[in-house]
Amino acid sequence: MQDTVIEMVSYKLKAGVSREDLAATQEQVNGFLQTLPGFMYRSVAENDSGVLYDVVYWQDMASAKAADEAFMSHAAGKALMAIADEQSVSMSHMPVLSQAQGQCSAA
């Protein structure tokens, strides 16, 4: 069985923060995550209520937990947290129980 872990963070943006403000943080966040051991994949989505879901796949729980600590002290983490409504932030780490991959590789 694999040790893959999904990190799911949900949050809303602070009042007055635009999608452009959010977009401005994403390259920095992605670049930072790509330097971390165990990083596999990240995507961000938004539901109809304006809740953002930031989903990150890690090779193992140790990598996920180490990334959390590094993220909060890094400029990329600070930039994202500056536009997030802190009261709405929820984060969890979940071990993957089952997975499959399709043949489509569209990103």
Sequence and secondary structure as in RCSB ss.txt:
>XXXX:A:sequence
MQDTVIEMVSYKLKAGVSREDLAATQEQVNGFLQTLPGFMYRSVAENDSGVLYDVVYWQDMASAKAADEAFMSHA
AGKALMAIADEQSVSMSHMPVLSQAQGQCSAA
>XXXX:A:secstr
    EEEEEEE B TT  HHHHHHHHHHHHHHHTTSTTEEEEEEEE TTS EEEEEEESSHHHHHHHHHHHHHSH
HHHHHHHHB GGG EEEEEE       S    
